[in-house]
Amino acid sequence: MNFALIQPATTSGPAAALIQILPFAGIALMFYFLLIRPQSKARKEMEARLSKLKAGDEVVLTSGLYATIDRVEEKHIWLKIGSSVVKARRTAVAALATESEPQN
């Protein structure tokens, strides 16, 4: 029996290395364009939205509650919910109440 006829031809050199690296490069590009880039874009938009918060804005919190901003500090905001005023982190704000619903 001659098993040499059954075995595929092997290539060597830079072309073989390139062929082996191409699938990994393709997967890395897919990860970048499908996961990393959209997430960083959404994070930048959210940071810009949070930096524009001011007293009197009506916001929706991540818990689903609607509140009005009483005053704004660097990392915290004071919110009027009903007749009480509570302290919360800026990151607890999901969106302005006047905005349309955020897209996923």
C-alpha positions in Angstrom: 0.0 0.0 0.0 1.1 3.5 -0.8 -0.1 5.9 1.9 1.8 8.8 0.3 -1.1 9.2 -2.2 -3.7 9.7 0.6 -1.8 12.3 2.6 -2.4 16.0 1.5 0.5 17.9 0.1 2.2 20.0 2.7 3.3 23.5 2.1 6.1 25.2 4.0 7.4 28.7 4.3 5.6 32.1 4.8 2.5 31.1 2.8 1.7 28.3 5.2 2.1 30.6 8.2 -0.2 33.1 6.7 -2.8 30.5 5.9 -2.7 29.4 9.6 -3.0 33.0 10.9 -5.9 34.1 8.7 -8.7 32.4 10.6 -7.5 33.9 13.9 -7.3 37.4 12.3 -10.8 37.0 10.9 -12.2 36.0 14.3 -10.4 39.0 16.0 -11.9 41.3 13.4 -15.4 39.9 14.0 -15.0 40.3 17.8 -13.9 43.9 17.2 -16.8 44.9 14.9 -19.5 42.9 16.5 -18.7 43.3 20.2 -16.0 45.8 21.2 -16.8 48.7 18.9 -20.5 48.9 19.5 -20.0 48.6 23.3 -17.4 51.4 23.4 -19.6 53.6 21.3 -22.6 53.1 23.6 -20.4 53.8 26.6 -19.1 57.1 25.2 -22.7 58.1 24.4 -23.8 57.3 27.9 -20.8 59.2 29.4 -21.7 62.2 27.3 -25.4 62.0 28.4 -24.4 61.8 32.1 -22.1 64.8 31.8 -24.9 67.0 30.5 -27.2 66.3 33.5 -28.4 69.4 35.3 -30.9 70.3 38.1 -34.5 70.2 37.0 -34.0 67.4 34.4 -36.5 64.5 34.7 -34.7 61.2 34.4 -35.4 57.5 34.4 -33.3 55.4 36.7 -32.0 52.0 36.0 -34.6 50.6 38.5 -37.3 52.1 36.3 -38.2 55.0 38.6 -38.8 58.5 37.3 -37.2 61.3 39.3 -36.3 64.9 39.0 -32.7 66.0 39.6 -32.4 68.4 42.6 -28.7 69.0 42.4 -25.7 67.6 40.7 -22.3 66.7 42.2 -19.3 65.1 40.6 -20.1 61.5 41.3 -23.5 61.7 42.9 -26.8 63.4 42.1 -29.7 64.3 44.5 -33.0 63.2 43.2 -36.6 64.2 44.1 -38.8 61.2 44.2 -42.2 62.2 45.3 -41.8 64.4 48.4 -38.4 63.0 49.4 -34.9 63.8 48.2 -32.4 60.9 47.8 -28.8 60.6 46.9 -27.8 58.3 44.0 -24.8 57.7 41.8 -24.8 59.3 38.4 -24.5 55.9 36.8 -28.0 55.0 38.2 -29.5 57.3 35.5 -30.6 55.2 32.5 -31.9 58.1 30.3 -33.6 61.4 30.3 -37.4 61.0 30.6 -37.9 63.3 27.5 -35.7 61.0 25.3 -37.1 58.2 23.3 -36.5 54.7 24.7 -32.8 53.7 24.3 -32.1 51.3 21.5 -30.4 48.0 22.2 
